[in-house]
Amino acid sequence: MEISDKLLCLFNADVTESEDSYTVEIPRREVENGSIEPGDTYRVALVSREPTEESSSSSRSRSSTPSSEPQPPVDVGEMRYVEVEDIGKQGDGIARVERGYVIIVPGAEIGERVKVEITEVKSNFAVGEIID
């Protein structure tokens, strides 16, 4: 499946029914940490939660840890908007995403909000290259 460069966020959500419409709730963290704004209009794409052959084989090859272990919330090649919260010992920016997972952003400064492409993923941190 091809993913547009215009993708702002990706999350799982249930569709709920209410009288004459259906609702997909956006998690608060996507508004607080993402680049979407309440009141704006966005295009929405719904993707089946059934894994495709391609995605299930790539997840298996990504990690050799047992399935009971939490997996990193990012993948290599993924684009993310992050806010740099700290500077590491070697001078790289530090951003945190879901569950406090760390993304190291070389060349970023505290307080910067940048778009990064994930270039490396480990069990407890990832590295993101600044795109925007």
C-alpha positions in Angstrom: 0.0 0.0 0.0 1.3 3.4 -0.9 1.1 6.1 1.8 0.9 9.8 0.8 3.5 12.3 1.9 0.6 14.4 3.1 -0.2 11.8 5.8 -0.5 13.8 9.1 -1.2 11.0 11.6 -2.0 7.3 11.7 -3.9 5.6 14.6 -6.4 2.8 15.3 -10.0 3.8 16.2 -13.4 2.3 16.4 -16.4 3.6 14.4 -19.3 4.4 16.7 -22.9 4.8 15.6 -25.1 7.8 16.8 -28.6 8.4 15.5 -28.0 9.4 11.8 -24.2 9.3 11.6 -21.1 7.4 12.5 -18.1 8.8 14.4 -14.4 8.0 14.3 -12.7 9.5 17.4 -9.2 11.0 17.0 -7.1 10.3 20.1 -6.1 13.5 22.0 -2.4 12.7 21.5 -2.8 13.0 17.7 -4.0 16.6 18.1 -1.6 17.5 20.9 1.5 15.9 19.3 0.5 16.0 15.6 0.0 18.6 13.1 -3.9 18.6 13.0 -6.0 21.4 14.4 -9.5 21.2 15.9 -12.1 22.8 13.6 -10.1 22.2 10.4 -11.3 19.8 7.7 -9.2 16.7 6.7 -9.5 13.9 4.2 -10.0 10.5 6.0 -9.0 7.1 4.7 -10.1 4.0 6.5 -7.9 0.9 6.2 -8.9 -2.6 7.2 -7.5 -3.8 10.4 -6.9 -7.2 8.8 -3.1 -7.5 8.2 -2.1 -7.9 4.6 0.5 -10.6 3.7 3.0 -7.9 3.0 2.5 -6.1 6.4 2.4 -9.2 8.5 5.7 -10.5 7.0 7.4 -7.2 7.5 6.4 -7.0 11.1 7.7 -10.5 11.7 11.1 -9.7 10.2 11.3 -6.4 12.1 11.8 -8.0 15.5 12.8 -11.3 17.0 11.3 -10.5 20.4 8.3 -12.5 21.6 4.9 -11.1 20.7 4.2 -10.4 24.3 6.9 -7.7 24.3 5.7 -4.2 23.3 6.9 -3.3 19.8 8.4 0.1 19.0 5.6 2.6 18.0 7.5 3.6 14.8 8.9 1.9 11.7 11.9 2.6 9.5 10.8 5.0 6.7 7.8 6.4 8.7 7.4 10.2 8.7 6.5 11.8 12.1 6.1 15.3 13.4 7.9 15.5 16.8 8.7 18.2 19.3 12.3 18.1 20.7 12.1 18.1 24.5 15.7 17.7 25.5 19.3 17.4 24.3 21.2 14.2 24.7 24.8 13.8 25.9 26.1 13.9 22.4 24.1 17.1 21.5 21.3 15.4 19.6 17.7 16.4 20.0 15.4 14.0 22.0 11.7 13.7 21.3 9.2 11.3 22.9 6.2 9.7 21.3 3.8 7.0 22.5 4.6 5.3 25.8 7.6 7.6 26.2 9.4 6.0 23.3 12.5 8.1 22.4 13.3 9.4 19.0 16.8 10.9 18.6 16.9 13.8 16.2 20.5 14.9 15.2 20.8 18.6 14.6 17.6 19.6 16.4 17.2 22.1 19.2 15.0 22.1 22.3 11.5 23.4 21.5 11.8 22.7 17.7 8.8 21.0 16.1 10.2 19.1 13.1 9.1 16.5 10.6 11.4 13.5 10.7 11.9 10.3 8.7 12.7 7.3 10.9 16.0 5.9 9.7 16.8 3.4 12.5 14.5 1.5 15.0 15.7 -0.2 18.2 13.7 -1.7 21.0 14.0 1.4 23.2 14.8 4.3 20.8 14.7 5.3 17.1 16.7 7.8 15.1 14.9 10.3 12.9 16.4 12.5 10.2 14.9 16.0 9.9 12.8 16.4 6.7 11.0 19.6 7.4 
